[in-house]
Amino acid sequence: MTIFLVTFVVIGIAILAMAVGVLVGRRPIGGSCGGLERLGLECDAGCDKPCPERLARLQPPRKELL
């Protein structure tokens, strides 16, 4: 029972610290940079109709003639 209470208190303190951090104005926890898109695994299998945003990213940049 002692281990349960100690664990409960430690987790409670951690949650309280995160809540205070958000209330003070720090950024919330976010994901890492990159992810599946960085590895090229975003749309690996069965992507016959990619969304418009993905199509725009797949197009080579256009060179403007001056």
MDAnalysis code that builds the backbone (N, CA, C; Angstrom):
import MDAnalysis as mda
import numpy as np

u = mda.Universe.empty(198, n_residues=66, atom_resindex=np.repeat(np.arange(66), 3), trajectory=True)
u.add_TopologyAttr("name", ["N", "CA", "C"] * 66)
u.add_TopologyAttr("resid", np.arange(1, 67))
u.add_TopologyAttr("resname", ["MET", "THR", "ILE", "PHE", "LEU", "VAL", "THR", "PHE", "VAL", "VAL", "ILE", "GLY", "ILE", "ALA", "ILE", "LEU", "ALA", "MET", "ALA", "VAL", "GLY", "VAL", "LEU", "VAL", "GLY", "ARG", "ARG", "PRO", "ILE", "GLY", "GLY", "SER", "CYS", "GLY", "GLY", "LEU", "GLU", "ARG", "LEU", "GLY", "LEU", "GLU", "CYS", "ASP", "ALA", "GLY", "CYS", "ASP", "LYS", "PRO", "CYS", "PRO", "GLU", "ARG", "LEU", "ALA", "ARG", "LEU", "GLN", "PRO", "PRO", "ARG", "LYS", "GLU", "LEU", "LEU"])
u.atoms.positions = np.array([
    [0.822, -1.191, 0.000],
    [0.000, 0.000, 0.000],
    [0.870, 1.262, 0.000],
    [2.014, 1.192, 0.644],
    [2.911, 2.345, 0.702],
    [3.433, 2.697, -0.685],
    [3.779, 1.678, -1.453],
    [4.279, 1.920, -2.805],
    [3.200, 2.598, -3.654],
    [1.958, 2.168, -3.507],
    [0.857, 2.771, -4.243],
    [0.708, 4.241, -3.885],
    [0.763, 4.578, -2.618],
    [0.601, 5.975, -2.200],
    [1.758, 6.843, -2.677],
    [2.962, 6.317, -2.592],
    [4.127, 7.078, -3.066],
    [4.021, 7.312, -4.567],
    [3.650, 6.284, -5.306],
    [3.484, 6.414, -6.750],
    [2.391, 7.417, -7.088],
    [1.289, 7.348, -6.383],
    [0.170, 8.257, -6.611],
    [0.589, 9.707, -6.358],
    [1.339, 9.943, -5.292],
    [1.794, 11.301, -4.963],
    [2.772, 11.804, -6.016],
    [3.703, 10.968, -6.458],
    [4.696, 11.389, -7.457],
    [4.012, 11.735, -8.778],
    [3.075, 10.911, -9.216],
    [2.354, 11.194, -10.463],
    [1.510, 12.451, -10.305],
    [0.893, 12.621, -9.148],
    [0.105, 13.834, -8.895],
    [0.952, 15.086, -8.952],
    [2.152, 15.034, -8.386],
    [3.053, 16.192, -8.429],
    [3.471, 16.484, -9.872],
    [3.732, 15.455, -10.656],
    [4.118, 15.653, -12.056],
    [2.987, 16.306, -12.847],
    [1.769, 15.842, -12.643],
    [0.623, 16.432, -13.344],
    [0.409, 17.872, -12.904],
    [0.540, 18.137, -11.626],
    [0.389, 19.497, -11.107],
    [1.454, 20.418, -11.692],
    [2.690, 19.936, -11.803],
    [3.767, 20.747, -12.374],
    [3.496, 21.071, -13.839],
    [2.992, 20.093, -14.599],
    [2.672, 20.365, -16.009],
    [1.528, 21.367, -16.123],
    [0.535, 21.256, -15.249],
    [-0.599, 22.183, -15.293],
    [-0.144, 23.601, -14.958],
    [0.708, 23.736, -13.957],
    [1.216, 25.060, -13.596],
    [2.043, 25.629, -14.739],
    [2.828, 24.794, -15.404],
    [3.618, 25.268, -16.546],
    [2.748, 25.799, -17.666],
    [1.640, 25.144, -17.939],
    [0.730, 25.614, -18.989],
    [0.047, 26.905, -18.545],
    [-0.354, 26.992, -17.287],
    [-1.020, 28.199, -16.786],
    [-0.091, 29.406, -16.781],
    [1.187, 29.183, -16.553],
    [2.155, 30.277, -16.522],
    [2.435, 30.779, -17.932],
    [2.126, 29.988, -18.943],
    [2.282, 30.454, -20.313],
    [3.341, 29.733, -21.105],
    [3.909, 28.689, -20.579],
    [4.876, 27.935, -21.358],
    [4.152, 27.165, -22.445],
    [4.897, 26.815, -23.484],
    [4.304, 26.063, -24.586],
    [3.868, 24.683, -24.117],
    [2.744, 24.195, -24.631],
    [2.350, 22.822, -24.311],
    [3.290, 21.819, -24.975],
    [3.261, 20.608, -24.510],
    [4.106, 19.559, -25.062],
    [3.742, 19.348, -26.525],
    [4.728, 19.283, -27.395],
    [4.487, 19.105, -28.823],
    [5.282, 17.930, -29.372],
    [4.990, 17.597, -30.595],
    [5.682, 16.493, -31.249],
    [7.079, 16.880, -31.680],
    [7.825, 15.911, -32.106],
    [9.191, 16.157, -32.548],
    [9.202, 16.671, -33.985],
    [10.304, 17.199, -34.399],
    [10.446, 17.652, -35.781],
    [10.575, 16.437, -36.693],
    [9.949, 16.511, -37.811],
    [10.085, 15.414, -38.773],
    [8.894, 14.499, -38.765],
    [9.090, 13.307, -38.336],
    [8.023, 12.325, -38.347],
    [8.075, 11.487, -39.606],
    [6.944, 10.906, -39.952],
    [6.900, 10.012, -41.112],
    [7.157, 10.740, -42.422],
    [6.743, 11.992, -42.513],
    [6.957, 12.725, -43.753],
    [8.448, 12.915, -44.030],
    [9.216, 13.144, -42.995],
    [10.646, 13.342, -43.170],
    [11.334, 12.073, -43.653],
    [10.810, 10.933, -43.248],
    [11.381, 9.662, -43.669],
    [10.875, 9.216, -45.032],
    [9.894, 9.925, -45.573],
    [9.336, 9.555, -46.860],
    [8.282, 8.471, -46.757],
    [7.737, 8.246, -45.583],
    [6.750, 7.192, -45.385],
    [5.343, 7.743, -45.244],
    [5.150, 9.025, -45.554],
    [3.863, 9.665, -45.328],
    [2.748, 9.004, -46.116],
    [2.987, 8.749, -47.360],
    [1.926, 8.246, -48.230],
    [2.498, 7.104, -49.050],
    [2.938, 6.064, -48.377],
    [3.668, 4.990, -49.042],
    [2.780, 4.098, -49.905],
    [1.780, 3.481, -49.308],
    [1.003, 2.462, -50.016],
    [-0.420, 2.931, -50.265],
    [-0.898, 2.712, -51.452],
    [-2.309, 2.972, -51.759],
    [-2.671, 4.435, -51.827],
    [-1.783, 5.263, -52.292],
    [-2.071, 6.693, -52.368],
    [-2.296, 7.077, -53.828],
    [-3.407, 6.615, -54.384],
    [-3.695, 6.892, -55.787],
    [-4.151, 8.329, -56.009],
    [-4.847, 8.893, -55.028],
    [-5.352, 10.262, -55.152],
    [-4.854, 11.096, -53.972],
    [-3.641, 11.666, -54.065],
    [-3.144, 12.491, -52.958],
    [-3.945, 13.785, -52.838],
    [-3.935, 14.347, -51.659],
    [-4.664, 15.591, -51.405],
    [-3.975, 16.750, -52.145],
    [-4.675, 17.878, -52.329],
    [-4.102, 19.011, -53.063],
    [-2.811, 19.547, -52.443],
    [-2.712, 19.550, -51.107],
    [-1.493, 20.043, -50.470],
    [-0.296, 19.160, -50.833],
    [-0.519, 17.844, -50.846],
    [0.571, 16.921, -51.195],
    [0.942, 17.076, -52.663],
    [-0.048, 17.258, -53.532],
    [0.253, 17.462, -54.952],
    [1.107, 18.711, -55.155],
    [0.797, 19.770, -54.402],
    [1.568, 21.000, -54.524],
    [3.015, 20.783, -54.067],
    [3.204, 19.974, -53.032],
    [4.559, 19.703, -52.555],
    [5.325, 18.816, -53.520],
    [4.639, 17.958, -54.256],
    [5.303, 17.050, -55.174],
    [5.717, 17.740, -56.472],
    [5.079, 18.850, -56.814],
    [5.397, 19.567, -58.041],
    [6.764, 20.237, -57.904],
    [7.599, 20.176, -58.966],
    [8.890, 20.875, -58.906],
    [8.651, 22.379, -58.899],
    [9.537, 23.140, -58.265],
    [9.346, 24.588, -58.225],
    [9.421, 25.182, -59.620],
    [8.548, 26.175, -59.868],
    [8.524, 26.828, -61.183],
    [9.538, 27.938, -61.205],
    [10.260, 28.044, -62.325],
    [11.226, 29.123, -62.487],
    [10.545, 30.264, -63.228],
    [10.653, 31.438, -62.656],
    [10.060, 32.620, -63.265],
    [11.010, 33.185, -64.321],
    [10.483, 33.547, -65.457],
    [11.275, 34.184, -66.508],
    [11.240, 35.693, -66.298],
    [12.419, 36.282, -66.300],
    [12.478, 37.745, -66.103],
    [12.724, 38.443, -67.399],
])
